[in-house]
Amino acid sequence: MKVPVYSISGKARKSKAALPAAFDGPVRTDLIRRAVRTAQANRRQPYGAMIGAGMRHSAEWPGKGRGMARTPRTPVGRGAEAPNTVGGRRAHPPKPSKEWGLKMNARERRVAFRSALAATADATVVAGRGHRLPEKATTPFVVSKGIETLASKHEGESLTRRAQKLLEALGLDAELARGAERKVRAGRGKRRGRRYRRPKSALVVLSEFNGSERAFRNLGGVEVTTAAQLNTEMLAPGGDPGRLMVISQPALKALEARL
C-alpha cells in the first residue's frame, strides 16, 4: 500500500511512501478494545476507606433491657458508627487490596496494535469515527521530514500558528474546528472537575521529541507522540479504531523497524 507524501506547505509530491504491511491487515475490533481496556485497568490506582473512617465517635451500646435498638449511641443519645447512622462507617467499603489489573497475551497485544494501525489506513473507518476529512483523502497523512523542524524555522511566527497552517494545508481545517469544540458533560460528571470534554482530533507522530512537538500541543484535541511511544490506546481512544494520523517520513521508517 502506497500513500502520497505531502510537504509542509500541503502539496503532494510525485513520489509516494510505502506503508508497512501492518497497515494492510485486518481490523480486529475485539482485540483492540481488549487491549485498550487492559491498558486502562493496569493504570488504575487502588483505593479504599481510611482505617477508622466512621468510627471517630465516643459511642457505645447502652445494653439490653432499655427498649431501644442495639445501635451505638453518643452520650447525647444520637446513633453513630453503625452503617445505618449519619456519619457512620460503610457496610462494604472499597478495599485497597483489590486487584484492578487485567492480563492479555503478548501476541494478542501485538495483533491489536497492528489492527489499530490498519484502521488508520481505511478512510471509511476514520470518517466513521467522526473525523472530518477532505474529499478523496488517503489516510494516514504522511508528511516530509520538514514537520520535525518547525521549532527551528518559525521565523517570528508562533509555533502553534505554524502547525495550524500545516494541518490546514492538508485539508484538515474542518477537523481542527471539530477538535476545538467544547461540550458540557451530562449529569453529575460536570461537578467532578471535568465539566467540559473535547473530541479526540488528529494524532501527530514524530520520530523524536526535538521541540517541534510544542507546535501542536495547543491545538484542541490534537496529540503528539513518537513512533517508539505509539500504542493501541492512542490509535483507538476509548477502544474505537480509526484515529486520524499524521506521521512524518522518519517516524514511518522508525515504526516499520519497530514492527
HELIX and SHEET records of a PDB file:
HELIX    1   1 ALA A   21  ASP A   24  5                                   4    
HELIX    2   2 THR A   29  ARG A   43  1                                  15    
HELIX    3   3 ALA A  106  THR A  120  1                                  15    
HELIX    4   4 ALA A  123  GLY A  128  1                                   6    
HELIX    5   5 LYS A  145  SER A  152  5                                   8    
HELIX    6   6 LEU A  159  ALA A  169  1                                  11    
HELIX    7   7 ASP A  173  ALA A  180  1                                   8    
HELIX    8   8 GLY A  187  ARG A  191  5                                   5    
HELIX    9   9 SER A  212  ALA A  215  5                                   4    
HELIX   10  10 THR A  232  LEU A  235  1                                   4    
HELIX   11  11 PRO A  237  GLY A  239  5                                   3    
HELIX   12  12 GLN A  249  ARG A  258  1                                  10    
SHEET    1   A 6 ALA A  12  ALA A  18  0                                        
SHEET    2   A 6 LYS A   2  TYR A   6 -1                                        
SHEET    3   A 6 PHE A 141  VAL A 143  1                                        
SHEET    4   A 6 MET A 245  SER A 248  1                                        
SHEET    5   A 6 LEU A 203  LEU A 206  1                                        
SHEET    6   A 6 GLU A 223  THR A 226  1                                        
SHEET    1   B 2 LYS A 183  VAL A 184  0                                        
SHEET    2   B 2 TYR A 196  ARG A 197 -1                                        
END                                                                             
